[in-house]
Amino acid sequence: MGGIFNSSVGRKFAMALSAFFLMIFLVQHFAINMLSVFSADVFNDVSHFMGTNWVVQYIAQPILILGVLFHFAMGMVLEIRNRNARSIGYVKYNGNANSTWMSRNMIYTGAVILLFLGLHFYDFWFPEIQMKFIDGDMSGLLPNGEYRYFEHLQHKFVDVWRVALYCLAFVFLALHLLHGFSSAFQSVGANNKYTRGLRGFGKAYAIIIPLGFIFIALYHHFN
């Protein structure tokens, strides 16, 4: 395992695998949140299942957190090594001529996403941990007997500044994904007759998923 991470190809391959894992989770997270637009009851039921199921809580959730930390840590390692390699190169590096804006600024778009995750955890994950594991309330119920998840979601999108931050973060997510998706496939060797289709799918994913999250935030703000 150590040999894999000691090579540039190995690090990029591991980075790509963690990216695929996080992109799959992102689709699942988007699908659940989109339910809140169509049915508060269904959203509450699914959220309660996800929030109390032991497989999700004690296996999937820790793996997800480790995946996020690994992805950003490996991104930092690759960025530092790439910068060091360019600084000692014989030919002057011209980023504008050899790469896109997204590829040159992955570390910055990633940093914005990481900061956003801090806000997102503060808004949703930490309160759930407080209620379930500190207060010992696994019922998920409000005093009126209804589940709290939908009400909590809508309450968080009342303030304009929070909605603006969420929307801005999803724009940066789109920029990050526009390069990250194709880069991940390239790192695992997906360079064949299906490459053009994969790139098209990657662009659609990078636009539709963040745009969908923006729609959800705006929908709850105005409703």
N, C-alpha and C positions, 0 to 999 in steps of 0.2 A: 504494500500500500504506500509506503514511504517513497518508493521509486516512482510511483505514478505522479505524486505531487512534486517531485524534484525535477520533472521535465515540463517544458512549456506546453507540449501537446497534452500531457496528462492533466495539467491544471486547467487547461481550456476545456478538456473533455468533462472533467468533474464540474466545472462551472456550467457547462451546457446541460448536464443532467439535472443539476439543482434548478436551473432556469425552467426546464420542462416541468419539473415537479411543481414549482410555484405557479406556472401558467395554468396547469390543470386545476390547482386549488382556486385560482382566481376565477375560473369559469364556474366552479361549484359555488363560490361565495357570491358571485354575480347572480346566479340562478336563484339562490335563496333570497337575496335582497330584492330581486325583481318581483318575487311573490308578494311583497308588501304593497306593490302598486295595484295588484289585482284583487287581493283578498287578505284582510287583516287576520282573519281566523286561520287561514291556511299558513300564513307567515308565522303566526304565533305557535301553531302546532309543530311546524318543522323546526323552528328555532328552539322550542322546548326539547324536542327529541335530540337535536344536535348538542344542546347544552347540558343534557343529563345522561346521555348514552355513554357508558363507561369506555367503550372502544374509542369514541371520538375524544373524550376528555383526557384519558390516561395513555392513549397510544398515538392517535392521529395528531392531537394538538401539540404534544411535545416534539414529535417528528417535524411538524410544520415550523415550530419556532426554531428548532435546530437548522432546518433547511434555509430559513430566512437569514439566520446569523452566518451560516456557512457561505451562502451566496454573496452576501455583502463583504465578508472577510476575504473570500477568494477574489472578488472584484478589486478590492484594495491591493491585494498582492500582485495581481496581474497589471494593474495600472502603474504601480511603483516600478515593477520590473520593466515594463514597456518604456517608461520615461527614462529610466537609467540606460536602457539600451539605445534610445535615440540620442541621449546626451553624449555618448561616446562614439556615435556613428561618424564615418568619414564624409558622408554626403549630408548636406543640410536638409533637415526634415521639413517638408512643406505640407502641413496638415490640410490646408485648403485644396491642394492639388491632388492628394492621394486618398482622401477619405471624406465622408460626409460629416456634417455638423453633429449628428447624433452619435456617430462612432467616436468622435473626438471628445465628446462631453458625457459619456456614459457614467463616469464617476460622479459628475455633478447632478445629473438627473437622478441617479441612484441615491445620492445623499438627500435630495429633496423628498424622495419616496420614503427613505428611512425616517426622516423627521416627521413626515405625515403619519407613518405607522405609530410613532410615539403618541400623536394626537388621537389616532384611531383607538389605540389601546386605552388611553385615558378616558375616552368617551364611552367605550363599550366593554372592553375586555376586563379592565380593572374593576369596574362596578360589579360585573358578573362574578369575578373571583371573590370580591368582598361579600356579596350576598350568599353565594353557595358554600364557600369553604371557610369563611371567617364567621359570618352570622349564622351559618347552618341552615339557610332557607333554600331548599331545593325545589320548592313548589312552583316558583316562577309566577306567583299570583299577586295581583294588586288587592287592596282592601275590598274592592267591589267584586272580587272573585274571578276577574278576567286575567289572562296572561299579561305580563308587563312588557313584552318584547316590542310589540308594535307601538305602544305608547312611548316607550323609551326612545325608539328610533325617530318618531315624529318630533319629539321634544328636542332632540339634538339638532334638528334642522330648522329651528325657529329663528335663530340668530343669523343675520346676513353675513357677518364676518366668518362664521364657521362654514357656511355654505360656500362662500368665496374661496376659502382655504381648501376645502374638499375639491372643488372644481379645478382650481389651479394645480393641485396635486395630481389629479387624473390627467391633466394635459401633459404634465411631466412624465406620468406613467406611459402615456401614448408615445411620447418621444423616445423613452427608454425601450419600449417594446418594438418600435419600428426598426431599430438596429438589432436589438437583442434576439429577436425571433430568428432572423436569417443567420445571425452569427452563431447561434446555438446549433442550428442544423449543419452549418459548415464545419463546426468543431467536431461533430460526431460523424463526419464523412458523408453526409447526405448531399452528394454532388453528382447528380445523374439526370436522366430525362424528366424526372419529376420535380427538378429544382425550381423551374419557373412556377409551377403550380403551388409549391410550398411557399415561395416568396409571396405570391398573390394571397394565399391563405394567411400568411403572417401579417401582411399589411392590413387585411380586413380585420383580423383579430386585434391588432394594435390600435385600430380606430374604433371598432364597434364596442369592445368591452369597456374601455375608459369612457366613451360617450354614453354608454348605458348607465354607468355609475353616476355620471353627471346628471343624466335625466332623472335618476332616482332621487338624488339630493334636491334637485329643483322641484320635482313633483311634491315631495313632502314639505318643502319650504312654502310652496304656494297653496298647499291643501291642509 
